[in-house]
Amino acid sequence: MSEEVEETRTSEEQQEMEDKVISPEKSEEAKLKARYPNLGGKPGGSEFLRKRLQKGQKYFDSGDYNMAKAKMKNKQLPSAPTEKTEITGGHIPTPQDLPQRKTSIVASKLAG
Amino acid sequence: MLCAGPGGGSNDVQWCFSQVKGAIDDDVAEADIISTVEFNQSGELLATGDKGGRVVIFQQEQESKNKLQCRGEYNVYSTFQSHEPEFDYLKSLEIEEKINKIRWLPQKNAAHFLLSTNDKTIKLWKISERDKRPEGYNLKEEDGQYRDPNTVTTLRVPVFRPMDLMVEASPRRVFANAHTYHINSISVNSDCETYLSADDLRVNLWHLEITDRSFNIVDIKPANMEDLTEVITAAEFHPNQCNTFVYSSSKGTIRLCDMRAAALCDSHAKLFEEPEDPNNRSFFSEIISSISDVKFSHSGRYMMTRDYLSVKIWDLNMESRPVETYQVHEYLRSKLCSLYENDCIFDKFECCWNGNDSVVMTGSYNNFFRMFDRGYQQDMTLEASRENSKPRSVLKPRKVSTGGKRKKDEISVDSLDFNKKILHTAWHPLDNIIAVATTNNLYIFQDKLI
């Protein structure tokens, strides 16, 4: 009985190893999953696309900020994502998140 | 090896450095990042747009009498601020001034017209020359001050006198508030009256004269955003069939639509998709299949698509698979994990055809760009760098070594600089002159004239 189980495992492992050899893509995928085990779900799925649609800096909105603070009296505000986690709609920008102001408009160096 | 002239023939084209525009220093300001490059239909004008919302137009000088340099140089013709940063207070979002695309209108009179767009607003710019000015007004002095009418005792007819050439750019139309999502493409119709603009989920049709309304012709927004599976990545009108356009998606499909069939072209007339082997599917498959650019051939018979690793040529009469596929940088397939981590996997490379559709070109990393000769089935890798910028010096083909042993002059995959990306290239419609944009410099190359 145990021998049969061992055999099955070996052939699965073998298939995996073959995959890595045949497909560089699959071995890259395995690398990624090893580094980010929480990276679940379809990459082309709706969260991924919605992140794309939401491109654009979020600025500090005092209304949102104070509402969020009131709701989470005891909890921490969600901090800015530092790793490749999914963007949650609940992230309220804090004054610390604000990017630097842009420089003033000058002539293009291509025309120089 | 690569030819564009009417004679066809020789496959010994050598590419030479011609000019480079932009600052030399390594410290690149965000505003100076070039975001679009486009020749006009005659090739006389070359427009660039940047992240700072500025447009710079270069004009080719008349051919010089010196035979060694038969082709004129491109010099600055006009520069203007096309778009400025805006703020959407309702959504607390900044609207970038970055110029996503520039498209020239076919020239109808002495003035030149182009459309430029950022994420939300398209503008029609008129670029005109002034080389005469009226002098001798009756009621005004030459400096513009009004004369006391009581001092006017005689009348004269104002005459036009020559003045130093002045090139003026003025915004003639502003097409705003029609896009909820970010505009990725604009395309002028062959009817020269209408154009389309596409964002992630919708395509709109405009009339060039009318700014207060536009027709929505494609809408792929699902009723429930949770069901969203793909977005529109590029769109273009057919070069001579005014009823036909295509749009590409993040899933690697292209849909061809016929505006005669229905007012809303949600159902395609043709769907171009290459079947995929499900066994080869990985986490990265969909991301790298996303089409970053689609361009019709000048003939209108073919279209070209660019996805992360390849360029594909499609025959409009065959939807089942491309007729030609060219690998741009296949060696990156074993680097997808790091390319995902540093976001490079989402880079949007463009592609272009040469004037007679015999050669296609696209950019890569390390300031390399690639050309594929369809007729001779040959490809070439060249580099845009200051090191190869002696006037008329021939560019040496580059090679990336993929195996264990690296030959002399080859560069290994791990040495490639992924911050040096060539996303935008353009080919003169009638000649072997190409414009290649690195991050903040514009290179102009031309083939060596014998």
Interface residues (C-beta under 8 A of the other chain):
Chain A: S23 P24 E25 K26 S27 E28 E29 K31 L32 K33 R35 K42 P43 G44 G45 S46 L49 R50 R52 L53 K55 G56 Q57 K58 Y59 F60 D61 D64 K84 K102 T103 I105 V106 A107 S108 K109 L110 A111 G112
Chain B: K21 G22 A23 A29 E30 A31 D32 I34 T48 D50 G52 G53 R54 V56 V76 T79 Q81 E84 P85 F87 S92 L93 E94 I95 E96 D119 Y181 H182 D200 L201 M225 E226 D227 L228 T229 E230 V231 S250 K251 N280 S282 F283 F284 S285 E286 I287 R333 S334 K335 L336 C337 Y340 E341 N440 L442
